């Protein structure tokens, strides 16, 4: 699967994202005195690598990796929120001005192990960011008031 993924990712013009970077990177920050945490499957970038920050999330599927199926799964599984929240963490911890792109790499477990690359549009990320802001406000209110509607 790894060899197929590498070959197919070259065709997607993102190269092999797993060459430079670090696996399983955790970031922790605070918002409104509340701890926030994310854990990237793979985080590429930084001054050491001379690359801009690029987070990747690798998913496998027993179904199809195609855009028509994963376009729906992204919303159904909350991956829009994951992408927005993870890149929010990068912005907060590293002081980035712009929200980096999060790339979902989806690979089929059955041969021929097709690979698809999925990213959210800026509008989808903005909507997810609005939902995250609302969730943080609600969580903060609940913690401060000890009211849990």
C-alpha positions, 0 to 999 in steps of 0.5 A, spaced: 500 500 500 505 504 501 509 503 494 502 504 491 500 511 495 507 514 494 506 513 486 499 515 486 501 521 490 506 523 485 501 523 480 497 528 484 503 533 484 503 533 492 509 528 491 511 524 497 508 528 503 511 523 508 519 524 506 520 531 510 516 532 516 514 528 523 509 523 524 504 524 530 505 531 532 501 534 538 500 541 539 497 544 545 494 551 546 489 555 550 483 559 548 479 562 554 483 559 559 481 552 556 486 547 553 486 545 546 489 539 543 490 536 536 495 530 534 497 530 526 498 524 523 504 527 519 506 534 519 511 537 514 514 544 514 518 549 518 525 552 518 529 546 518 525 543 512 525 550 508 517 548 507 511 552 509 507 548 514 502 542 511 498 538 515 496 531 512 491 526 515 491 519 512 485 515 512 484 508 509 477 505 507 474 499 505 470 502 500 472 507 495 476 513 496 473 517 490 471 525 491 463 523 490 463 518 496 469 522 501 465 529 499 460 526 503 464 523 508 468 529 510 461 532 512 458 526 515 464 524 519 466 531 521 472 532 518 471 539 516 471 541 523 478 536 524 481 540 518 479 547 521 481 545 528 487 542 526 490 548 522 487 553 528 492 550 532 498 551 527 496 558 527 495 559 534 501 555 536 506 557 531 503 564 530 501 563 522 498 569 519 494 564 514 490 558 515 494 552 512 491 547 508 490 540 511 490 535 506 486 528 507 490 522 503 485 517 503 487 510 500 483 504 499 485 497 503 483 493 497 487 492 491 489 496 487 489 501 493 487 507 489 489 513 493 485 520 493 487 527 495 481 531 498 482 538 501 476 543 503 474 549 500 476 556 503 468 557 504 467 550 507 473 551 512 470 558 514 463 555 515 467 550 520 471 555 523 464 559 525 462 552 528 468 551 532 468 558 535 460 557 537 463 550 540 468 554 544 463 559 546 458 554 549 464 550 552 467 556 556 460 558 558 458 551 561 465 551 564 464 558 567 457 557 569 457 550 571 450 550 567 450 544 562 444 544 557 
